[in-house]
Amino acid sequence: MTFFSDESLSLTALFFSGFISATLLPGGSEVILAWQLSEGVNNPWSLWLAVTAGNALGGIVTFLMGWAIAHYWPLKSLDKPRQQQAKRWLESYGPFALLLSWLPLIGDPLCLIAGWLKTRFLLSLLMITLGKAVRYLIIVGLV
């Protein structure tokens, strides 16, 4: 008797892939999602929910890292161009800029700096989750 079924392992792997992809580490959750969808490994909505939950949680962890950093080192200046761009977006659009947290290269700094700037907490978490959910929904629809 096995403890995990193939379906639960695929969802767990997809969750962790989504989580890692949303932190400051590189990942390929879109590729894994597309592969699992094309192979019919699991129900498409279960796959979407698993990868969205993992990716949103990863973005939230990055946001909270920024929040914690702000406690010790208040944001004074940013050195990297992507960080400067993220700050400009957050200053212009507030937490709604986090709808773009799924973007490659800018999404991670966007979440980190939003936390560092201590943007509105619940609205920020909602925007991170919504942005990431829509991205994966598009992938499910395309595959």
N, C-alpha and C positions, 0 to 999 in steps of 0.2 A: 504494500500500500504506500503510495507516495503522499507526501505532505502537501505539495503544491501541484496543481494541474498545469498543463501547458498554457491554458488561458490566463491563469493568475500570474504565472511567470512572465508572460508577454506584457501584461498590464504593469507589473512591478518594474520590469526593465524599461518600459516606456515612461513610467513615472520618473524613475531616476535619471533617464536620459533627458527628459524635459527639465528636471531640477538642475542638473549639471549645466545644461545649455543656457540657463537663465542666470547662473552665477558668473563670476568673473573668469570661469574656466571655459574652454571651448567645448562644444558638443554638436551633435548632429541629430537632434530629435525629429526634425522634419523628414529626414531620410528614413529613419527607423519607423516613423508613423506611416509614411507612404509605402514602405516595404510591407509592414504588417497589414495595411489595408489591402494591398494588391494580392497578398497571400491568403486573405480571408482568415487570418489567425484568430480574430475575435470580432465581436460586434463593433461596427464603426463608432457608435456612440460611446461605448465603453472605452475604446481606444482614445477618442477625443477627450473624454472626461479625465482619463489617467494622465495624458500628456499635458493637458491644460492645468490640472491640479499641480503637477510637478513643476511646470514652468512658472506658474503664478507664484508658488511657494518659493522657488528660487529667486524670483524678482523681489519678493517681499523680504527675503533674507538679505539680499543686497541692499534694499532700502533701509532695513534695520541696522545694517553695518554702517551705513552713512549716518544714521541717527545716533548711533553709539560713538562714532568718530567725532561728531559735532560736540559731544559732551566734553571731550578733552582738547580738541583742536577746532575752534570755530573757523568757519570758512572765511578766508581773507582773499586768497588769490588761487587761480587755477593755472597750471602750467601747460597742460596738453590741449590741443585744439578741440578734441572731442569733448573734453570736460567743459571748455568754454562754450561750445555749441549747446551742450546740454543745459548749462546754466542760463543761457540766453532764452532757450525754449521754455524753461521753467519760470523765468521771470516774466515772459510774455504771456504764457498760457496757464500757468499754475499747474495744479495736479492733472489737468486735462492733457498736458503734454505727455503724460505717462501712458496714454493710449498708444504711443509709438515705442513703448518699451520693448517691443518684439523686434525692432530693427537691428540688423547686424551692426556691430561696432559702436553704435550710439546708445543702444538700449540699456546695456549694463551701466555705463557712466550716468545715464539718465536716472536710473533707479537709485544709484549710490548718491548722486548729488541732490536728488529730491529728498532723500533722507537727511543728508547733511544740511540742507536748507530748512529742514523740519517742515516740509509742506504738510498740509492737512492730512492727518493720518488715515482715517477711514476712506476718504475720497481718493487718496493716493492708492490705497490697496485695491479699491474697486476699479480704478482706471488701469492699473497694472493687469489685473485679472481679466478685465473686459478686452483690452488690447490683445492679450495673448490668446484668449479664447477665440476671438474672431479670426486671427491668423490661422489657427489650427482648423477652424471650421472651413475656411477656404481650401485648405489642403484636403480635408475629407471630401469636400464637394468636387474637387478636381480629380481625385483618384477614384 
